[in-house]
Amino acid sequence: MNDTEKKTAVVTGAAGGIGQAISRQFVASGYRVIAADANQASLTRLEAELNRNGQTVWGKAGDLRNKVYCEELIDYSVQATGRLDVLVNNAGIITRGNILETTDEDWERTFDINLRSIFYTCRKAIGHMKGRGGGAIVNIASCWGLYPGPGHAAYCTSKAAVAAFSKCLGRDHAGDGIRVNAMCPNEVNTPMLRPGFARRGFDPDSAVAELNKSVPLGRIAEPEDISDVVFFLCSDAARYIAGTTIEVNGAKPVY
Ligand SMILES: NC(=O)c1ccc[n+]([C@@H]2O[C@H](COP(=O)([O-])OP(=O)(O)OC[C@H]3O[C@@H](n4cnc5c(N)ncnc54)[C@H](O)[C@@H]3O)[C@@H](O)[C@H]2O)c1
C-alpha cells in the first residue's frame, strides 16, 4: 500500500487512556493518525512509540476549548496526509457534583470540552468528507449520558447531548456516505477513573478491584475493549451502522 492509499484518522484526547489505545489500534491497522491532545508531553511519548518504523502519527497539541484549534485539526489532516477518513472525538473531562456543587465554570468548561469542540470538529470534518467519498465519525459519549448516574449533573448532561448530536448528524449525513455514531462506555480503567478514587481517599487499585465485582462480565473495561469497538465502527464491517449509540458496558447497568 503506498502512502496516499493509507487512510487517515483524527483522534482527540489521543494521549489519554482510551485515546492511546485508539491511536495504537488505528496505526496497527495501517492508518495514519493525527493525534490531538492538550498534554504535549504524553503526545510526544506516543509519537516516539508509534513512529519508530516511519511516520504514522502526527501530534498536534492544543486546547479543544479553542475553536480555531478544533477546525485546524481537520485542515491539518488534509495538509499532512492528503486525506481525512475517520474522526474520533474521544477527548473529554468528567466533572463531579450535583447541581448545588456545580459552579458556572464547571458547567461551561464541561460543555466546552465535551460538546462544543465536537460541534466544531464534526462540522469541519463533514464539510470535508461530503463529496469526497464519505467517512466515519465516532463520538465518545458515555452510558452515564444515556442513563444518568448520581452526582454528575454536568457530565451526564453533556454526554447525553453528545449522544443526541451524533444521532442527528448520523441521520442527516448518511446519504453523504458519512456514518456518525456515538460509543457509550461504562467504567474504563484509565487515568480519568483513578484520580477520582484517590481524591476521595480510596486506593485506586482496591477501588478498581471492588468495582470489577459490580460488572456482570467480571471486570471494568480496559481501554482496548473500547478501542476495538471504535475501530469496528469506523470499518467497513460496520457499513450498515449509522446514527446510533453503541453501549459497551460488560452488561452493567448504571445505578
Ligand atoms: N474512563 C471511563 O470510565 C469513561 C467512561 C465513559 C466514557 N468515557 C469517555 O471516554 C473519553 C476518554 O476518556 P479517558 O478515560 O481516556 O480519559 P483520560 O483522562 O485518560 O483522557 C482524556 C484526554 O483528553 C485530553 N483533554 C482533556 N481536555 C482537553 C482539552 N481541553 N483540549 C485537548 N485535550 C483535552 C486530556 O489531556 C486527556 O489526555 C472521554 O470522553 C470520557 O468521557 C470514559
PDBQT file of the ligand as one rigid body, heavy atoms in Angstrom, charges set to zero:
ROOT
HETATM    1  N1  LIG A 301     -12.766   6.226  31.766  1.00  0.00    +0.000 N 
HETATM    2  C1  LIG A 301     -14.065   5.988  31.875  1.00  0.00    +0.000 C 
HETATM    3  O1  LIG A 301     -14.517   5.326  32.808  1.00  0.00    +0.000 OA
HETATM    4  C2  LIG A 301     -15.023   6.518  30.840  1.00  0.00    +0.000 A 
HETATM    5  C3  LIG A 301     -16.354   6.057  30.846  1.00  0.00    +0.000 A 
HETATM    6  C4  LIG A 301     -17.240   6.535  29.893  1.00  0.00    +0.000 A 
HETATM    7  C5  LIG A 301     -16.817   7.454  28.943  1.00  0.00    +0.000 A 
HETATM    8  N2  LIG A 301     -15.528   7.885  28.959  1.00  0.00    +0.000 N 
HETATM    9  C6  LIG A 301     -15.143   8.878  27.960  1.00  0.00    +0.000 C 
HETATM   10  O2  LIG A 301     -14.043   8.413  27.214  1.00  0.00    +0.000 OA
HETATM   11  C7  LIG A 301     -13.268   9.512  26.756  1.00  0.00    +0.000 C 
HETATM   12  C8  LIG A 301     -11.791   9.278  27.073  1.00  0.00    +0.000 C 
HETATM   13  O3  LIG A 301     -11.665   9.147  28.481  1.00  0.00    +0.000 OA
HETATM   14  P1  LIG A 301     -10.373   8.561  29.213  1.00  0.00    +0.000 P 
HETATM   15  O4  LIG A 301     -10.891   7.681  30.283  1.00  0.00    +0.000 OA
HETATM   16  O5  LIG A 301      -9.394   8.020  28.232  1.00  0.00    +0.000 OA
HETATM   17  O6  LIG A 301      -9.835   9.896  29.911  1.00  0.00    +0.000 OA
HETATM   18  P2  LIG A 301      -8.360  10.451  30.095  1.00  0.00    +0.000 P 
HETATM   19  O7  LIG A 301      -8.478  11.497  31.141  1.00  0.00    +0.000 OA
HETATM   20  O8  LIG A 301      -7.388   9.334  30.287  1.00  0.00    +0.000 OA
HETATM   21  O9  LIG A 301      -8.059  11.111  28.686  1.00  0.00    +0.000 OA
HETATM   22  C9  LIG A 301      -8.715  12.275  28.221  1.00  0.00    +0.000 C 
HETATM   23  C10 LIG A 301      -7.738  13.050  27.366  1.00  0.00    +0.000 C 
HETATM   24  O10 LIG A 301      -8.404  14.240  26.889  1.00  0.00    +0.000 OA
HETATM   25  C11 LIG A 301      -7.482  15.297  26.949  1.00  0.00    +0.000 C 
HETATM   26  N3  LIG A 301      -8.171  16.576  27.106  1.00  0.00    +0.000 N 
HETATM   27  C12 LIG A 301      -8.961  16.952  28.145  1.00  0.00    +0.000 A 
HETATM   28  N4  LIG A 301      -9.343  18.231  27.998  1.00  0.00    +0.000 NA
HETATM   29  C13 LIG A 301      -8.798  18.675  26.831  1.00  0.00    +0.000 A 
HETATM   30  C14 LIG A 301      -8.806  19.921  26.151  1.00  0.00    +0.000 A 
HETATM   31  N5  LIG A 301      -9.460  20.989  26.624  1.00  0.00    +0.000 N 
HETATM   32  N6  LIG A 301      -8.140  20.012  24.976  1.00  0.00    +0.000 NA
HETATM   33  C15 LIG A 301      -7.448  18.948  24.480  1.00  0.00    +0.000 A 
HETATM   34  N7  LIG A 301      -7.392  17.753  25.098  1.00  0.00    +0.000 NA
HETATM   35  C16 LIG A 301      -8.049  17.622  26.271  1.00  0.00    +0.000 A 
HETATM   36  C17 LIG A 301      -6.616  15.008  28.181  1.00  0.00    +0.000 C 
HETATM   37  O11 LIG A 301      -5.359  15.683  28.101  1.00  0.00    +0.000 OA
HETATM   38  C18 LIG A 301      -6.503  13.506  28.154  1.00  0.00    +0.000 C 
HETATM   39  O12 LIG A 301      -5.307  13.067  27.522  1.00  0.00    +0.000 OA
HETATM   40  C19 LIG A 301     -13.852  10.752  27.437  1.00  0.00    +0.000 C 
HETATM   41  O13 LIG A 301     -14.694  11.433  26.529  1.00  0.00    +0.000 OA
HETATM   42  C20 LIG A 301     -14.666  10.172  28.561  1.00  0.00    +0.000 C 
HETATM   43  O14 LIG A 301     -15.727  10.996  28.978  1.00  0.00    +0.000 OA
HETATM   44  C21 LIG A 301     -14.615   7.437  29.872  1.00  0.00    +0.000 A 
ENDROOT
TORSDOF 0
